[in-house]
Every structure is written in structure tokens, then in C-alpha cells.
Amino acid sequence: MVRESHVLIFSIFIAGLCSIIYELLIATTSAYFLGDSITQFSLTIGIYMAFMGVGSYVSKWISDQHLLEYFIGFELLLALLGGSSVPLLYASYAIDLPLAWVSALLTAIIGVLIGLEIPLLSRLMEKHYTLKANIANVLSVDYFGALIATLIFPFILLPWMGVFKTSLIFGLVNLSIALSLLWFFIDRLTTSRKRILKTALVSIFILLIGLFLASHQINKAWNNHVYNDRVLHSEQTAYQQIALTRHKDDIRLFLNGGLQFSSIDEYRYHETLVHPAMSRLTNPSKVLILGGGDGLAVRELLKYTSISTITLVDLDPAIAELAQRNPHLTKLNKNALTHHKVTIHHQDAWQFLDTSQQLYDLILVDLPDPKTISLARLYSKQFYVKLKQHLQPNGIMVTQATSPFFAKKVFWSIYETVTSAGFANTLPYHVNIPSFGEWGFVMACHRVCHTTPTLNVATRFYSEQMEIAMRSFPKDMQMKGASISTLDKPNVLYYYLEGWKYWD
């Protein structure tokens, strides 16, 4: 009897562990592809909890006579769907199914199956404990399993395994519930039900193991399908999915499916980010770059002999490592990240500013667009105030500010937010980058931005003569009344999702 209760308690623990992992996997994968992590996690949690309630309600119609068989069957189905949840989402993205709806449907079905677990396990344990002890034991073990899941997911599973393999691994872990129950309670099942459940268990095990062993090839095929061009490098990190592609001489970097640069015209972006500010500074010495782990902005800065130190802060170490060892990227950035003037910190930009006392002549903000709440906070008034505090008295800050054509409200919200941070002068400007279209930047100065620039280094695109055109905004890129973005009200995120929704 003790042994039987131990098997059931083990099942409760694994059920709690897997239930949270599935929820985190679906929400994380949806956020990778759809952005707006708050919405994706909120929807996933809401749908999940609601359909857990549906599953719990439905459990009352399952008779005691076949309780064990039904429970094992539900666990087999849960292992199959939960374990293959991320592969299914990847496949949906690749064949252009509506990913939000697929995610919601998958979450709902898994939610129902998980909602069935606790009521059925409680009924299976009735003969071992009183009602009071039974409820306490079931819920405490289930919640403890959930705690373990929330600890290992961000610190172990995501960094080391990625979402694709983690999904399959926990499908197999979930399968251990069915295996242990079948092993221990085999004598209580009829011959026909034994055969059906054993066949299903072996089939699901073979499927999940097969997908796991072929995961590298599957991801490679998925990348080739999604990106069209030949994939040179693909990697899932704790922060994002990285892909480097090549078509003829065009090298492209993608993060979570979004294009970061094309080697054909990236110089237009990076020269426009760097040189307008540098041509306004007199012998700048210390430069801070937030983002820019590809080393392309650093390449432009190293043209200036007056610069003594370049501090680069990029959260994901995989980007900088790729930029230092991939021959295509090292050729493009001219081995900039291995230069003795360059120091790299793999840290959150906000946290870096909180712990640093250094003042800089120039700060370049080369971060991804504010498509998630974690990125939107790096486009807030509070963040720009921090940047201002780290500038020398004559220092300049420049931030990329997405497209003033495709996402006009976002651009002008960033401009208004930078202005509200208390800089003496701000200057919006834009250029055309063929891979992206019109792209915007905002310069902020402790003194005056509207000075005559003097360029003393070689460039392929930028020149002082271009500045009049860069500062001139056609009527269809102008607007007034964009709200500033703060930590409390991240308007830049809402504007971004609204602006890019049509064009995506």
C-alpha cells in the first residue's frame, strides 16, 4: 500500500512539473514569433487556467470503474501534445498558419488535460488518506513540482536545451507517469486495455525520441524553409533564436525571425548611427554602445584615432561570440570586437547603467525595436534620463528609432520621450536603407545638436552634405501629439504593435 501511494505521489509531482513547463514553452515560443511577450504570456496563462477549470469540471463524469485507464490515457495524450507543442508551433509558423490561434487551441487542449490530472489523482489516492490529508498531499506536491519547473526553465532548460528540445524532453518526462502506472497497476487492467495503452505508450515514446534525435535536422530544414536563403548558422539561446543566412554576397542576420541587417546595405545604417554624432564631437575618447553585438557600429567607431575605449553592452553573449568567430561576420566587421580598445559586457543595459559610474563622450543605443515590454523599458523616459546622467558635459546620445514611415507614432514617441528626459537639444533624422525602407534616429545633446558637422574619416554613404535631407521629413512622415513612453505607460510598445501590424 505504501508503494502504491508513492507511485501516485510521484505522478503528482511530475504532473505539476510538466504542466508549468508546457505553459512556459508555449508562451515563450509565441513571444519569439509574435512579439509582445506580455500579451502572449497573459493569453497563455488565461486560456490555460480557464481550460484547466473545464478539465476539472469534466472529470466528474469519469466513472470510478475505469478511472485508472482513463488517467493513463490522458497522460499519454498530454505527453504527446505537450511534448510536441513547440514542434507544432514551429511547423505552424513555417506554413503560415495563424500562429496565435494555433497557440490558443494547443493551450486550451493541454489545459483541459492538465485540469483532469488533480481530480483524478485525488480520487486514486482516496483509499490511502483522509479527505483532508489527501487534498493537502496532492496540492502541496503539485505546487512543489511547479516551483521546480519555474526555477529550472529560465536558468537551465532554456539556456542549455532551447525550447524545441525542452518540449520533447518533458513530453518524455510526462510519459514516465503513464509508464509507472502501467508498470505498477498492470494487473488491474483488462488484456485489451493493456494492449492499447502499451501500444500507445511505445508509439509516443518512439515519436518523441525520434523527434529529439532529429531535432538538429528538423531545425535546419525549418530554417531553410523560413529564411529561403542558405542558413549558415542557427542557434537557440536563452534570449532569442539566431539565424545567419547567405544569398550570393548578401549575409543577413535574423533574431527571432526579424531581419537585423543585410551586408549589402548595413553600412548605410551604421554610418548614419555613428558619424553624424562623431562629426559633432571634438576628440571624443570614451564611447558606450548598448546593443550592437554584431560589431558593425564598433567598426565605424574604430576609424577615429581619438577614441581610447569602446564599451559594448549586449545581453546575449551568443551574438558577440558569433561576430568574433564567424568568418562572414569577421570580414564584415573587420574583426572589430577583438580590437584592444573594445571591452564587452554581457549584461542588461539598464543594470549596466545602474552599476557604472563612467561618463562617456558618446552613447549609441543600437537595440532591437521595442516590440516587447523588456525592450520597451529601454525606450522609456526613465532610461533616457539614466543615459543623460552618463554623458560628459558636451556628450551626445544617439538611438535608433525604428521607421518614421512604417511606424510613425513609434518614431515620434521616441523623439518626444528623449526630449522629455531633459537634454538641451534633440535632433530627429532619417535615411533610406533598402533592406528596411526609411529608418529613423534621434540624437540628443547636452549642448547643441544643430551645429555644422565635420567629417574626418572615410565613409561609403554618409557625408555632411546629406544632413539637410536627413533632417527634412516629408508630410507623410510628420506628426504631432505622440505620447512619451514611461515604465508605467510603455506607449512605445503599443504604438509599435499598432504601426507594424499592417505591414507585417
SVG drawing of the C-alpha trace seen along z (x, -y; Angstrom):
<svg xmlns="http://www.w3.org/2000/svg" viewBox="-21 -75 66 85">
<polyline fill="none" stroke="black" stroke-width="0.4" points="0.0,0.0 2.8,-2.4 4.5,-1.6 1.2,-2.3 0.9,-5.7 4.5,-6.5 3.8,-5.9 0.8,-8.2 2.7,-10.9 5.5,-10.6 2.8,-11.1 1.5,-14.2 5.0,-15.7 5.7,-15.1 2.3,-16.4 3.0,-19.7 6.4,-19.9 5.3,-19.3 2.2,-21.5 4.1,-24.7 6.9,-23.8 4.3,-23.4 2.7,-26.7 6.1,-28.5 7.2,-26.8 4.0,-27.8 4.1,-31.4 7.9,-31.8 7.6,-30.3 4.6,-32.5 6.5,-35.6 9.5,-34.7 7.4,-34.8 4.7,-37.2 6.5,-39.6 4.7,-41.4 5.6,-39.0 3.1,-40.5 0.2,-39.7 1.5,-36.2 2.1,-35.2 -1.2,-36.8 -3.2,-35.0 -1.4,-31.7 -1.9,-31.9 -5.6,-33.0 -6.6,-30.3 -4.6,-27.7 -6.2,-28.4 -9.7,-28.6 -9.4,-25.3 -7.9,-23.7 -11.2,-24.6 -13.0,-22.9 -10.9,-19.8 -11.6,-19.7 -15.3,-20.1 -15.4,-17.3 -13.6,-14.9 -16.8,-14.3 -18.3,-12.3 -15.4,-9.8 -16.6,-6.7 -14.6,-5.1 -14.7,-1.8 -12.4,-2.9 -10.6,-5.7 -7.1,-4.3 -7.4,-3.5 -8.7,-7.0 -6.0,-8.7 -3.2,-6.7 -4.8,-7.5 -5.0,-11.2 -1.3,-11.2 -0.3,-9.6 -2.2,-12.2 -0.7,-15.0 2.8,-13.7 2.1,-13.6 0.6,-17.1 2.8,-18.8 6.0,-17.2 5.3,-18.1 3.9,-21.6 6.9,-23.6 7.5,-21.5 3.8,-22.1 4.2,-25.8 7.4,-25.9 5.5,-24.0 2.6,-26.4 4.9,-29.3 6.7,-27.7 3.5,-27.0 1.9,-30.4 -0.9,-29.1 -2.4,-31.7 0.1,-31.1 -1.9,-33.0 -4.9,-30.7 -2.8,-27.5 -1.2,-28.5 -4.5,-29.2 -6.0,-25.9 -3.0,-24.0 -3.0,-25.8 -6.7,-25.0 -6.4,-21.3 -3.4,-20.9 -5.2,-22.9 -8.1,-20.5 -5.8,-17.5 -3.9,-19.1 -7.2,-20.1 -8.2,-16.5 -5.0,-15.4 -5.5,-16.6 -9.2,-15.5 -8.4,-12.0 -5.2,-11.6 -7.1,-12.7 -9.7,-10.1 -7.0,-7.4 -5.4,-8.3 -8.7,-8.3 -8.1,-4.9 -4.6,-5.9 -5.5,-9.2 -8.4,-11.0 -10.0,-13.7 -8.2,-16.5 -4.8,-14.8 -5.4,-13.8 -6.1,-17.4 -3.1,-18.7 -0.8,-16.0 -1.9,-16.3 -1.8,-20.1 1.4,-20.5 3.3,-18.0 1.8,-19.5 2.8,-23.1 6.3,-21.9 6.7,-20.4 5.5,-23.7 8.1,-25.6 10.9,-23.3 9.7,-23.9 9.8,-27.7 13.4,-27.5 14.9,-25.2 13.2,-26.6 15.0,-30.0 18.3,-29.0 18.9,-25.5 16.5,-24.4 16.2,-27.4 19.9,-28.3 21.2,-24.8 18.5,-23.0 16.3,-25.7 12.5,-25.5 12.4,-22.8 14.4,-20.1 12.9,-21.1 9.4,-20.4 10.4,-16.9 12.3,-16.1 9.3,-17.0 7.0,-15.0 9.2,-12.0 9.2,-13.0 5.4,-13.2 5.4,-9.8 7.0,-8.4 3.7,-8.9 1.9,-6.5 4.9,-4.1 5.0,-3.9 1.2,-3.5 1.1,-0.8 4.1,1.0 2.6,0.9 -1.1,1.3 -0.8,3.7 -2.8,6.4 -5.8,4.2 -6.3,3.7 -8.0,5.9 -6.0,7.6 -7.4,5.4 -6.8,2.2 -3.2,3.3 -2.5,3.8 -4.0,0.5 -2.2,-1.5 1.1,0.3 1.0,-0.3 0.2,-3.9 3.0,-4.4 5.6,-2.8 4.4,-4.7 4.5,-8.1 7.9,-7.2 9.3,-6.3 7.8,-9.5 9.3,-11.8 12.7,-10.1 12.7,-10.3 11.9,-14.0 14.6,-14.6 17.3,-12.8 16.3,-14.5 15.9,-17.9 19.0,-19.3 18.0,-18.3 14.4,-19.4 15.6,-22.9 17.9,-23.1 15.1,-22.2 12.8,-24.7 15.4,-27.5 16.0,-26.8 12.2,-26.9 11.6,-30.1 14.6,-32.1 14.7,-30.9 18.4,-31.7 21.1,-29.2 21.4,-29.1 25.0,-29.5 24.3,-29.4 21.3,-28.7 21.2,-28.8 18.6,-29.0 19.8,-30.9 18.2,-31.8 17.1,-35.1 16.3,-34.6 16.6,-32.5 19.6,-33.4 19.9,-32.7 22.7,-33.8 21.9,-33.4 23.6,-33.9 22.4,-34.5 25.3,-35.2 27.2,-38.0 24.3,-39.0 24.9,-38.0 21.8,-38.5 21.3,-38.2 17.9,-37.4 16.8,-37.4 13.5,-35.6 12.8,-35.7 13.3,-39.5 15.9,-40.9 18.7,-42.8 20.9,-43.7 21.8,-42.9 25.5,-43.1 24.5,-44.8 23.4,-48.0 24.2,-47.7 26.8,-50.4 24.1,-52.9 22.5,-52.2 25.7,-52.0 27.3,-55.1 24.2,-57.1 24.1,-55.8 27.7,-56.7 29.1,-59.5 26.6,-62.4 27.3,-62.4 31.1,-61.8 31.4,-64.6 29.9,-67.0 32.3,-66.0 35.8,-67.3 38.3,-64.5 35.9,-62.1 37.6,-59.5 35.1,-57.2 32.2,-55.6 29.4,-53.3 27.3,-51.1 24.2,-49.5 23.4,-46.5 25.4,-46.3 26.9,-42.9 27.5,-42.3 30.4,-44.7 29.4,-46.8 29.0,-50.1 32.3,-49.3 33.9,-49.0 32.8,-52.6 34.0,-54.0 37.5,-52.4 38.0,-54.8 38.6,-57.6 42.0,-57.7 40.9,-59.9 38.8,-57.1 40.6,-55.3 37.9,-52.9 34.7,-51.5 32.4,-49.7 29.9,-47.4 26.9,-46.1 25.0,-43.3 22.8,-40.9 23.2,-37.8 26.8,-36.5 26.0,-34.3 25.7,-37.4 29.2,-38.7 30.7,-35.3 29.3,-34.7 30.6,-38.1 34.1,-37.2 34.4,-33.8 32.2,-33.5 34.3,-34.3 31.5,-36.1 30.9,-38.4 34.5,-39.0 35.1,-40.0 32.1,-42.4 33.0,-43.9 36.8,-43.8 37.4,-41.9 36.3,-44.9 35.3,-43.1 38.8,-41.7 40.4,-45.2 42.2,-46.1 40.1,-49.3 36.9,-47.2 35.5,-45.9 32.4,-43.7 29.9,-43.2 27.1,-40.7 24.6,-42.4 21.2,-44.1 21.7,-47.7 19.6,-49.1 21.6,-47.1 24.9,-48.1 24.0,-51.8 22.9,-51.3 26.3,-49.8 28.6,-52.0 29.9,-55.4 31.7,-56.1 30.9,-59.1 31.0,-58.9 31.5,-61.3 29.1,-59.4 26.4,-56.8 24.9,-54.8 21.7,-52.9 21.7,-50.1 19.0,-48.0 16.2,-45.9 12.9,-47.6 10.6,-48.0 8.4,-45.0 8.3,-43.5 7.9,-45.0 11.5,-44.2 12.7,-46.2 10.1,-49.0 11.6,-49.9 14.8,-50.7 12.9,-53.4 11.4,-55.0 11.9,-58.4 13.5,-56.9 16.0,-55.1 16.9,-58.2 17.4,-60.1 19.9,-57.4 21.7,-57.8 21.9,-61.6 23.5,-61.1 26.3,-59.0 27.2,-61.7 30.1,-64.1 29.1,-67.8 29.5,-68.0 28.3,-64.5 25.9,-63.2 23.5,-60.2 22.0,-58.6 19.3,-56.0 17.9,-54.1 14.2,-54.8 12.5,-52.4 10.8,-53.6 9.2,-57.1 7.2,-55.8 6.0,-52.3 5.7,-53.1 5.4,-56.8 3.9,-57.0 6.7,-54.9 9.4,-57.2 7.8,-60.4 7.1,-58.9 10.8,-58.0 11.6,-61.6 9.2,-63.1 10.4,-60.7 14.1,-61.6 13.2,-65.3 11.3,-64.9 14.4,-63.4 15.9,-66.9 18.6,-67.1 19.5,-70.6 18.8,-69.8 17.3,-66.9 17.5,-66.2 15.4,-63.7 16.7,-62.4 16.2,-59.6 17.8,-57.8 16.7,-55.2 18.1,-51.7 16.9,-49.5 16.5,-46.4 14.3,-48.3 13.0,-51.3 13.0,-54.7 14.7,-54.4 14.8,-56.9 17.3,-58.1 17.2,-60.6 20.2,-62.5 20.3,-64.2 23.0,-66.6 24.0,-68.2 24.6,-71.4 23.5,-71.9 22.9,-69.3 22.3,-71.8 26.0,-72.5 27.9,-72.1 29.3,-68.6 32.9,-68.0 33.7,-64.5 37.3,-63.5 37.1,-59.8 36.3,-57.7 32.7,-56.6 30.7,-54.9 27.4,-56.7 27.3,-59.5 28.5,-63.0 28.0,-66.4 26.1,-67.5 23.4,-64.9 22.3,-66.4 19.8,-68.8 17.9,-65.9 18.3,-63.7 16.7,-66.3 13.8,-67.0 10.7,-64.9 8.1,-64.7 4.5,-65.3 3.7,-61.6 6.3,-61.1 5.4,-64.0 3.0,-64.0 2.4,-65.8 0.9,-64.6 2.7,-61.3 2.8,-60.4 6.0,-59.9 6.8,-56.4 7.4,-55.6 7.9,-52.5 4.3,-52.9 2.9,-53.6 5.0,-51.9 3.3,-53.8 6.1,-53.0 5.2,-49.3 1.5,-49.9 2.5,-52.2 4.9,-49.6 2.4,-46.8 -0.2,-49.1 2.1,-50.5 3.8,-47.3 0.6,-45.2 -0.5,-46.3 2.9,-46.0 3.7,-42.6"/>
</svg>
